Amino acid sequence: MAVNVETLEKLERKISLSLPLASVQTEVDSRLKRLARTVKMDGFRPGKVPMNVVAQRYGYSVQYEVLNEKVGEAFAKAANEAELRVAGQPKITEKDGAAEGELAFDAVFEVFPEVKIGDLASAEVEKLAADVDDAAIEKTIDILRKQRRTFAQRPADTAAVDGDRVTVDFEGKIDGEPFAGGKAEAFQFLIGEGQMLKEFEDAVRGMKTGESKTFPLAFPEDYHGKEVAGKTADFLVTVKKVEAANLPEVNEALAKSLGIADGSVEGLRADIKKNLEREVKFRVQSRNKQAVMEALVSKAELDLPKASIDAEVGRLLEGAREELKQRGIKDADKAEIPADVFLPQAERRVRLGLVVAELVKSNKLEATPEQIKAHIDELASSYEKPEDVVRWYFGDRQRLAEVEAVVIENNVTEFVLGKAKVSDKAVSFDELMGQQG
């Protein structure tokens, strides 16, 4: 029998369902009989509880369970026969006027939308490209040298300069009163590396061992310590020790310490370049992918299922609470976070997911096993034992699914770039990596 599907509004639909009362009662009776064989009740031996007592105690819950299953099966069958792609769970309500011996229900639900993707040839996408130059390699070598630097104490009459490690005692007061976290002894930091607020570094720079100084420090309005944010403190600082940094030479010893097989400086530079090129590739792909997705969404027309948006808001909300929990926030799972804060992000995710799914389906852009393997091999190549990393990925379905999703997005990106109006833009290594100077 043809299923009658009523369109209510946009993606909302309604189907009327009916169930023979006899089939429901037969299943209820069957389950109660099975239950009676094992149920334990005071005053009766196991398996000897009278059926009328079992029915009185468990009849309602069993009937509720059976009814839910039967209605769910009827809805799934009807939706399948009507070839509907249901979004979310249906809202099912019992209705009056059922034929004798039957139960009647209305199922109201949403369907996934028809996605119309416009002419991608008219989409405009800015495609980035970046190279790893000698300056990027030198900057990375400097970072590696700093990670392995040693320190030697300066003479007492030598002023502290950028790059020095200083050991200080300090105490801060606001309106003459000490505050939490405002005092420390034998505290070490490196001048000029942003480990302390600028006013603090400026005050210590140029000081010598044994010297003391009092200076004002204005905490930023967005300072992480809320009790002092936006306030000005007076600090007394005493320099206990000044140490100069000694960076290792760029030579075979450094190369060997960094695991370069042949121990040569040329091998070190080549290894750094290879790693940087891999990182640049992934970052360029990510930026270009984002630009493609924006262009793709702008060319698509579709309604969004509210059920999908609500589910996505729920996931974002749960993620926010989990992040609070990891930061040590007390009762993070009970934190009152307004759901509408996540609404724009949820809508964008749902829209993008539906558009990408349609493009993948209509253009056969699914990830192949070969692509997944190649991507994992590339991810693993930067590790000391790539084969262990490959096994780690292939040993878990969730991790494989995440890789598959990335490969699909890459396929979509390449497909759209092959259709759209692409303008190439070269960016510097520092700009791509978010570095300054």
C-alpha positions as CSV (number, residue, x, y, z in Angstrom):
1,M,0.0,0.0,0.0
2,A,1.4,3.4,-1.0
3,V,2.5,5.5,2.0
4,N,0.8,8.9,2.2
5,V,3.4,11.6,3.0
6,E,2.1,15.0,4.0
7,T,4.4,18.1,3.5
8,L,3.9,20.4,6.5
9,E,6.6,23.1,6.0
10,K,9.9,23.2,4.0
11,L,11.6,19.9,5.2
12,E,8.9,18.9,7.7
13,R,6.8,15.8,6.8
14,K,4.0,13.8,8.4
15,I,3.2,10.1,8.0
16,S,0.2,8.4,9.6
17,L,0.9,4.9,11.0
18,S,-1.4,2.1,12.2
19,L,-0.7,-1.0,14.2
20,P,-2.9,-4.1,14.8
21,L,-3.6,-4.1,18.5
22,A,-3.5,-7.9,18.5
23,S,0.1,-8.1,17.3
24,V,1.2,-5.7,20.1
25,Q,-0.7,-7.7,22.7
26,T,0.8,-11.0,21.4
27,E,4.3,-9.7,21.7
28,V,3.6,-8.3,25.2
29,D,2.2,-11.6,26.3
30,S,5.2,-13.5,24.9
31,R,7.7,-11.2,26.7
32,L,5.8,-11.5,30.0
33,K,5.9,-15.3,29.7
34,R,9.7,-15.2,29.2
35,L,10.1,-12.8,32.1
36,A,8.0,-15.0,34.4
37,R,10.6,-17.8,34.0
38,T,13.4,-15.8,35.6
39,V,11.8,-13.0,37.6
40,K,12.4,-13.1,41.4
41,M,9.7,-11.8,43.8
42,D,9.3,-12.1,47.5
43,G,7.1,-15.0,48.5
44,F,7.6,-17.0,45.3
45,R,10.2,-19.4,44.1
46,P,12.0,-18.4,40.9
47,G,9.9,-19.2,37.8
48,K,6.8,-19.8,39.9
49,V,5.4,-16.3,40.0
50,P,1.8,-16.3,38.7
51,M,1.3,-14.6,35.3
52,N,-1.3,-12.2,36.7
53,V,1.3,-11.0,39.3
54,V,4.0,-10.6,36.7
55,A,1.6,-8.7,34.4
56,Q,0.6,-6.4,37.2
57,R,4.2,-5.6,38.1
58,Y,5.8,-5.4,34.7
59,G,2.9,-5.2,32.2
60,Y,3.0,-1.4,31.7
61,S,6.8,-1.2,31.1
62,V,6.8,-4.2,28.7
63,Q,3.8,-2.7,26.8
64,Y,5.6,0.6,26.5
65,E,8.8,-1.1,25.3
66,V,6.9,-3.2,22.7
67,L,4.9,-0.2,21.5
68,N,8.0,1.9,20.9
69,E,9.7,-0.9,19.0
70,K,6.6,-1.7,16.8
71,V,6.0,2.0,16.0
72,G,9.7,2.5,15.2
73,E,9.6,-0.5,12.9
74,A,6.4,0.7,11.2
75,F,7.9,4.2,10.7
76,A,11.2,2.8,9.3
77,K,9.3,0.6,6.9
78,A,7.0,3.5,5.7
79,A,9.9,5.9,5.3
80,N,11.8,3.3,3.3
81,E,8.8,2.6,1.1
82,A,8.4,6.3,0.5
83,E,12.2,6.6,-0.3
84,L,12.6,9.3,2.3
85,R,16.0,10.3,3.8
86,V,15.0,11.1,7.4
87,A,16.9,13.7,9.3
88,G,16.9,13.2,13.1
89,Q,14.3,11.3,15.2
90,P,10.6,11.5,14.4
91,K,8.1,12.9,16.9
92,I,5.4,10.3,17.2
93,T,2.0,10.9,18.9
94,E,-1.0,8.6,19.3
95,K,-4.1,9.9,17.6
96,D,-7.8,9.2,18.0
97,G,-10.1,7.8,15.4
98,A,-8.3,4.5,14.8
99,A,-10.2,1.6,13.2
100,E,-11.4,-1.1,15.5
101,G,-8.6,-3.4,16.7
102,E,-5.9,-0.9,15.6
103,L,-3.7,1.8,17.1
104,A,-3.1,5.0,15.1
105,F,-0.1,7.3,15.3
106,D,1.2,10.4,13.5
107,A,4.9,10.7,12.9
108,V,6.2,14.2,12.2
109,F,9.8,14.5,11.1
110,E,12.3,16.2,8.8
111,V,13.9,15.0,5.6
112,F,17.3,15.9,4.3
113,P,17.1,18.7,1.7
114,E,17.6,18.7,-2.0
115,V,21.0,20.4,-2.5
116,K,21.3,22.5,-5.6
117,I,24.9,23.5,-6.4
118,G,25.3,26.3,-9.0
119,D,27.8,26.7,-11.7
120,L,31.2,26.3,-10.1
121,A,32.9,27.8,-13.1
122,S,31.7,31.2,-11.8
123,A,33.1,30.6,-8.3
124,E,36.2,32.7,-7.4
125,V,38.9,31.1,-5.3
126,E,42.2,32.6,-4.1
127,K,44.8,29.8,-4.1
128,L,47.8,30.2,-2.0
129,A,51.3,28.9,-2.6
130,A,54.5,29.2,-0.4
131,D,58.1,28.1,-0.7
132,V,60.6,27.1,1.9
133,D,63.5,29.5,1.4
134,D,67.0,29.7,3.1
135,A,65.7,32.2,5.6
136,A,63.1,29.8,6.9
137,I,65.7,27.0,7.2
138,E,68.1,29.4,9.1
139,K,65.3,30.5,11.4
140,T,64.5,26.9,12.2
141,I,68.2,26.2,12.9
142,D,68.2,29.2,15.3
143,I,65.2,27.7,17.1
144,L,66.9,24.3,17.4
145,R,70.1,26.0,18.7
146,K,68.1,28.0,21.3
147,Q,66.4,24.8,22.5
148,R,70.0,23.4,23.2
149,R,71.6,26.6,24.6
150,T,73.6,26.7,27.8
151,F,74.0,29.5,30.3
152,A,77.1,31.0,32.0
153,Q,77.0,33.6,34.8
154,R,78.0,37.1,33.8
155,P,80.3,39.3,36.0
156,A,78.4,41.2,38.7
157,D,79.0,44.6,37.0
158,T,77.5,43.4,33.6
159,A,74.0,44.7,32.7
160,A,71.3,42.2,31.6
161,V,70.5,42.3,27.9
162,D,68.1,40.5,25.6
163,G,68.7,36.8,25.5
164,D,70.1,36.7,29.0
165,R,68.6,34.5,31.7
166,V,67.9,36.4,34.9
167,T,67.1,35.1,38.3
168,V,65.1,37.6,40.4
169,D,63.1,38.1,43.5
170,F,60.0,40.2,43.1
171,E,56.9,41.4,45.0
172,G,54.0,43.3,43.6
173,K,51.4,45.4,45.5
174,I,48.2,47.1,44.5
175,D,47.2,50.1,46.6
176,G,49.9,49.0,49.0
177,E,48.4,45.4,49.4
178,P,50.1,42.2,48.2
179,F,48.0,40.0,45.8
180,A,48.0,36.3,45.0
181,G,50.7,35.4,42.5
182,G,52.5,38.7,42.9
183,K,55.5,37.5,44.8
184,A,58.3,35.0,43.9
185,E,61.9,34.2,44.9
186,A,64.7,32.9,42.7
187,F,62.4,33.3,39.6
188,Q,64.0,32.7,36.2
189,F,63.1,34.1,32.8
190,L,64.7,35.0,29.5
191,I,64.7,38.7,28.6
192,G,63.2,39.6,25.2
193,E,61.3,36.4,24.7
194,G,57.9,37.5,25.9
195,Q,57.8,35.3,28.9
196,M,56.9,38.3,31.1
197,L,54.8,41.4,30.5
198,K,56.7,44.1,28.5
199,E,56.9,46.5,31.5
200,F,58.5,43.8,33.6
201,E,61.1,43.0,30.9
202,D,61.8,46.7,30.3
203,A,62.4,47.2,34.0
204,V,64.9,44.3,34.4
205,R,66.7,45.0,31.1
206,G,69.9,46.9,32.0
207,M,69.9,45.9,35.6
208,K,73.0,44.3,37.2
209,T,73.4,41.5,39.8
210,G,72.4,42.8,43.3
211,E,70.5,45.8,42.0
212,S,66.9,46.5,43.1
213,K,64.2,48.7,41.4
214,T,60.6,49.7,42.0
215,F,58.4,50.2,39.0
216,P,54.7,50.4,38.1
217,L,53.1,47.7,36.0
218,A,49.7,48.0,34.3
219,F,48.0,44.6,33.9
220,P,46.1,44.4,30.6
221,E,42.3,44.4,30.7
222,D,42.3,40.8,29.3
223,Y,44.9,39.5,31.7
224,H,44.3,35.9,32.7
225,G,44.4,36.8,36.4
226,K,40.9,38.4,36.7
227,E,41.6,39.8,40.2
228,V,44.4,42.1,38.8
229,A,43.3,42.6,35.2
230,G,43.1,46.3,34.3
231,K,44.8,47.3,37.6
232,T,48.3,48.9,38.1
233,A,50.7,47.3,40.6
234,D,54.0,48.6,42.1
235,F,56.7,46.0,41.8
236,L,60.0,45.7,43.7
237,V,62.4,43.5,41.8
238,T,65.9,42.4,42.9
239,V,68.3,40.8,40.4
240,K,70.0,37.8,42.0
241,K,71.9,36.5,38.9
242,V,72.5,37.3,35.2
243,E,73.5,34.5,32.8
244,A,74.5,34.9,29.2
245,A,73.3,32.3,26.7
246,N,75.7,30.2,24.7
247,L,74.3,28.7,21.6
248,P,75.9,25.6,20.1
249,E,77.8,26.0,16.8
250,V,76.2,24.8,13.6
251,N,78.5,21.9,13.0
252,E,78.6,18.1,12.8
253,A,78.1,17.8,16.6
254,L,74.8,19.7,16.4
255,A,73.7,17.6,13.4
256,K,74.5,14.3,15.1
257,S,72.6,15.5,18.3
258,L,69.6,16.1,16.1
259,G,69.7,12.5,14.7
260,I,71.1,13.3,11.2
261,A,72.5,10.0,10.0
262,D,75.6,11.3,8.2
263,G,76.2,14.0,10.8
264,S,76.7,16.7,8.2
265,V,75.4,20.3,8.2
266,E,74.2,19.8,4.7
267,G,72.2,16.7,5.9
268,L,70.7,18.8,8.7
269,R,69.6,21.6,6.4
270,A,68.1,19.0,3.9
271,D,66.2,17.3,6.8
272,I,64.9,20.6,8.0
273,K,63.8,21.6,4.5
274,K,62.0,18.3,4.0
275,N,60.1,18.7,7.3
276,L,59.3,22.4,6.6
277,E,58.0,21.6,3.1
278,R,55.7,18.9,4.5
279,E,54.4,21.4,7.1
280,V,54.0,24.1,4.4
281,K,52.1,21.6,2.2
282,F,49.6,20.8,4.9
283,R,49.1,24.4,5.9
284,V,48.6,25.5,2.3
285,Q,46.2,22.7,1.7
286,S,44.2,23.8,4.8
287,R,44.0,27.4,3.8
288,N,43.0,26.5,0.2
289,K,40.5,24.0,1.5
290,Q,38.9,26.7,3.6
291,A,38.7,29.1,0.6
292,V,37.2,26.3,-1.5
293,M,34.6,25.4,1.1
294,E,33.5,29.1,1.4
295,A,33.1,29.3,-2.4
296,L,31.3,26.0,-2.6
297,V,28.7,27.0,0.1
298,S,28.1,30.4,-1.7
299,K,27.1,28.5,-4.8
300,A,24.6,26.1,-3.0
301,E,20.9,26.4,-2.3
302,L,19.3,24.3,0.4
303,D,17.1,24.3,3.5
304,L,18.7,23.2,6.7
305,P,17.1,20.4,8.8
306,K,16.5,21.8,12.3
307,A,17.1,18.3,13.7
308,S,20.6,18.3,12.3
309,I,21.4,21.8,13.6
310,D,20.1,20.8,17.1
311,A,22.3,17.7,17.0
312,E,25.4,19.8,16.0
313,V,24.7,22.4,18.7
314,G,24.6,19.5,21.2
315,R,28.0,18.3,20.0
316,L,29.6,21.8,20.2
317,L,28.1,22.3,23.6
318,E,29.5,19.0,24.8
319,G,32.9,19.9,23.3
320,A,32.9,23.2,25.2
321,R,32.1,21.5,28.5
322,E,34.8,19.0,27.9
323,E,37.3,21.8,27.2
324,L,36.3,23.5,30.5
325,K,36.8,20.2,32.3
326,Q,40.3,19.8,30.9
327,R,41.1,23.3,32.1
328,G,40.2,22.2,35.6
329,I,36.9,24.2,35.8
330,K,34.8,22.8,38.7
331,D,31.4,21.3,37.7
332,A,32.2,21.9,34.0
333,D,29.5,19.4,33.0
334,K,26.9,21.6,34.7
335,A,28.1,24.9,33.4
336,E,25.3,27.1,31.9
337,I,26.4,27.7,28.4
338,P,23.8,29.4,26.1
339,A,23.1,27.0,23.2
340,D,22.4,29.9,20.8
341,V,26.1,30.9,21.1
342,F,26.9,27.8,18.9
343,L,24.0,28.3,16.4
344,P,25.9,30.1,13.6
345,Q,28.7,27.6,13.8
346,A,26.3,24.7,13.9
347,E,24.4,26.0,10.9
348,R,27.6,26.5,8.9
349,R,28.8,23.0,9.7
350,V,25.5,21.4,8.7
351,R,25.3,23.4,5.5
352,L,28.8,22.6,4.5
353,G,28.4,18.9,5.4
354,L,25.3,18.5,3.2
355,V,26.9,20.4,0.3
356,V,30.1,18.4,0.4
357,A,28.2,15.2,0.7
358,E,26.2,16.1,-2.4
359,L,29.3,17.0,-4.4
360,V,31.0,13.8,-3.4
361,K,28.1,11.7,-4.3
362,S,27.3,13.3,-7.7
363,N,31.0,13.4,-8.8
364,K,32.3,10.2,-7.2
365,L,34.9,11.9,-5.0
366,E,35.0,9.2,-2.3
367,A,38.3,8.4,-0.8
368,T,40.0,5.3,-2.3
369,P,42.0,2.8,-0.2
370,E,45.1,3.9,-2.1
371,Q,44.5,7.6,-1.2
372,I,44.0,6.8,2.5
373,K,47.2,4.7,2.6
374,A,49.2,7.4,0.8
375,H,47.9,10.1,3.2
376,I,48.8,8.0,6.3
377,D,52.2,7.2,4.8
378,E,52.9,10.9,4.4
379,L,51.7,11.6,8.0
380,A,54.0,8.9,9.3
381,S,57.1,9.9,7.3
382,S,58.0,12.6,9.8
383,Y,58.3,10.0,12.7
384,E,61.3,8.0,13.7
385,K,59.4,4.7,13.2
386,P,56.9,5.3,10.4
387,E,55.7,1.7,10.3
388,D,54.5,2.0,13.9
389,V,52.5,5.1,13.1
390,V,50.9,3.4,10.1
391,R,49.9,0.5,12.3
392,W,48.5,2.9,14.8
393,Y,46.2,4.5,12.2
394,F,45.0,1.2,10.7
395,G,44.4,-0.3,14.1
396,D,41.5,1.9,14.9
397,R,38.3,2.5,12.8
398,Q,37.8,6.0,14.2
399,R,41.3,7.2,13.3
400,L,40.8,5.7,9.8
401,A,37.5,7.5,9.4
402,E,39.2,10.8,10.3
403,V,41.8,10.3,7.7
404,E,39.1,9.3,5.2
405,A,37.3,12.6,5.9
406,V,40.5,14.6,5.2
407,V,41.1,12.8,2.0
408,I,37.5,13.4,0.8
409,E,37.9,17.1,1.6
410,N,41.1,17.1,-0.4
411,N,39.3,15.5,-3.3
412,V,36.6,18.1,-3.1
413,T,39.2,20.9,-3.0
414,E,41.0,19.7,-6.1
415,F,37.7,19.2,-7.9
416,V,36.4,22.7,-7.2
417,L,39.8,24.3,-8.0
418,G,39.7,22.5,-11.3
419,K,36.3,24.2,-12.1
420,A,36.5,27.6,-10.4
421,K,38.1,30.9,-11.4
422,V,41.4,30.6,-9.5
423,S,43.7,33.4,-8.7
424,D,47.1,32.4,-7.5
425,K,48.7,34.2,-4.6
426,A,52.2,33.6,-3.3
427,V,52.7,34.1,0.5
428,S,55.8,34.2,2.5
429,F,56.8,31.4,4.8
430,D,56.5,33.6,7.9
431,E,53.0,34.8,6.8
432,L,51.8,31.2,6.3
433,M,53.2,30.0,9.6
434,G,51.8,33.0,11.5
435,Q,55.2,34.4,12.5
436,Q,56.3,38.0,12.7
437,G,59.6,39.3,11.5
